[in-house]
Amino acid sequence: MNFFDKLNTKISQNQSLLFVGLDPNPEMLPERYQSLDIIAGLENWLKFIIAETADFVCAYKPTFGFYEALGVPGLELLIKTLASIPTHIPIILDAKHSDLNTSSIFANTVFTKWQVDAITLTPYTGQDHVAPFLVYPDKAVFILCCTSNPGAAILQKYPNQKSPLYLQVVQESKNWGTPEQLGLEVGTTNAEILKSIRSIAPERIIMARSIWAEDGNLKQILAAGLNANGDGLLIPVPQDMLGSENLSEEVQSLRTEINQFRSEFIHDASTCDVWLPDISVQDKHPHQDLILQLFDIGCIMFGEFIQASGATFPYYIDLRKIISNPQVFNQVISAYEEILKNLTFDRIAGIPYGSLPTATGLSLRLHCPMIFPRKEVKAHGTRRVIEGNFHPGETVVVVDDILISGKSVMEGAEKLKSAGLKINDIVVFIDHEQGVKDRLTENGYCGHSVLSISEIVNTLYEVGRINDEQLLAFRESEY
Ligand SMILES: O=c1ccn([C@@H]2O[C@H](COP(=O)(O)O)[C@@H](O)[C@H]2O)c(=O)[nH]1
């Protein structure tokens, strides 16, 4: 189960948005655990915290720095602590990792060896630093957007109130990963800041900062940070509560307080003109997760777009972007592979330029040689029309991104046929429908597609990624 599903399952089973920081901070160690052996005292305290809270929280968040600071015994304590967390409860390792050249190796350690479900990262080194963590499809990252220490303001609020750096971090990091894989850590109890982040990231999980029980602005934080469904916000159990001998009761009472507010919040929101997604798991399209990820990374756009034919469409598909998101690219290749594995061919041909990376990925995945017809033939050099080696008479499967009129893919296929190659099958990711596959059939090809445009639009509408107006514009364009 991926992090997002594991987290949501725990939220609903335990009816809780609360998470607990599992921090072996010697300064916070309750007196009753203060023995000569500090590590043993910390271990017993952390075990007590887990036992008291496991049924009332949705996640645990060990802070790596506290374990590191204790040296080798601290790292051993981390491994023991991770092992004592029930496997069904997600673990978010608070590492605030930000070192570029150790990203891949660190991601492997935390996700593969330590089996944590998510990690916190700082954004300063950008997507290059985050991408190695996102190649683990079942894991997630939380990007630190904002903190509340006074010295941070000069950087995080730069250059002005209207467009502070922390909001730019939110906007930019939304391009790095899907809402299921990338959440935001908002290290402030300033409700206004939380509200401004929620307004530009309604779809993201926000992890709020650790608070002190007596701070008293819980309701403002909830009002600012909850999403329209009354969730999407992870609230830490206050640090001072963790020292209490009555931890279980105190956590349950905080949970009740939060849930009461959530019920009122959802009730109030439902009286406003807010459209809420209404889907059940049974209705889930088999490629729903992939469709959402493609939408979230900007491969599927809605608006008015002029096509090569001059026609205006209410959407535009730009699958070229997948090459910058390896985890999405990998899933796209797998979806094509499902179709190609049932076909018979000697070589794979990609249509330039958009489908060359896909054809390359499929060639490597299926151990099958690749060729491609050139878009324009050079006036110098070999003047080859087709790049790569082949033997006339071989069968080639043609791979392209989207079929609109079918013109570009059939032009490419004709070049291959002129060189003596046989083409039976054309496989695309998206079929624009409206008879384009019939056009392929009329020209002697069998068209296959991973998805049709209406499957994509309907899925996006069902989960609330597009609105009534966008759905209507699409439906009208079909006639
Ligand atoms: O949303 C779109 C629409 C078109 N493209 C590009 O056009 C061709 C397909 O158009 P045909 O009319 O079938 O020739 C496709 O290969 C893309 O390059 C697009 O990317 N997105």
The ligand as an SDF file (V2000), in Angstrom:
LIG
                    3D

 21 22  0  0  0  0  0  0  0  0999 V2000
   -3.4170   17.7770  -27.5280 O   0  0  0  0  0  0  0  0  0  0  0  0
   -2.5700   17.5030  -28.4240 C   0  0  0  0  0  0  0  0  0  0  0  0
   -2.8650   17.4690  -29.7710 C   0  0  0  0  0  0  0  0  0  0  0  0
   -1.8850   17.1740  -30.6950 C   0  0  0  0  0  0  0  0  0  0  0  0
   -0.6260   16.9210  -30.2890 N   0  0  0  0  0  0  0  0  0  0  0  0
    0.4210   16.6350  -31.3200 C   0  0  0  0  0  0  0  0  0  0  0  0
   -0.2200   16.3150  -32.5720 O   0  0  0  0  0  0  0  0  0  0  0  0
   -0.0110   14.9510  -32.9400 C   0  0  0  0  0  0  0  0  0  0  0  0
   -1.2770   14.2140  -33.2130 C   0  0  0  0  0  0  0  0  0  0  0  0
   -2.0330   14.9350  -34.1440 O   0  0  0  0  0  0  0  0  0  0  0  0
   -2.5620   14.2380  -35.4800 P   0  0  0  0  0  0  0  0  0  0  0  0
   -3.6480   15.1480  -35.9410 O   0  0  0  0  0  0  0  0  0  0  0  0
   -3.0820   12.8720  -35.0980 O   0  0  0  0  0  0  0  0  0  0  0  0
   -1.4080   14.1470  -36.4410 O   0  0  0  0  0  0  0  0  0  0  0  0
    0.6520   14.2930  -31.7480 C   0  0  0  0  0  0  0  0  0  0  0  0
    1.5970   13.3270  -32.1550 O   0  0  0  0  0  0  0  0  0  0  0  0
    1.2930   15.4490  -31.0240 C   0  0  0  0  0  0  0  0  0  0  0  0
    2.5520   15.6820  -31.5590 O   0  0  0  0  0  0  0  0  0  0  0  0
   -0.3160   16.9540  -28.9500 C   0  0  0  0  0  0  0  0  0  0  0  0
    0.8260   16.7170  -28.5340 O   0  0  0  0  0  0  0  0  0  0  0  0
   -1.3070   17.2400  -28.0460 N   0  0  0  0  0  0  0  0  0  0  0  0
  1  2  2  0
  2  3  1  0
  2 21  1  0
  3  4  2  0
  4  5  1  0
  5  6  1  0
  5 19  1  0
  6  7  1  0
  6 17  1  0
  7  8  1  0
  8  9  1  0
  8 15  1  0
  9 10  1  0
 10 11  1  0
 11 12  2  0
 11 13  1  0
 11 14  1  0
 15 16  1  0
 15 17  1  0
 17 18  1  0
 19 20  2  0
 19 21  1  0
M  END
$$$$
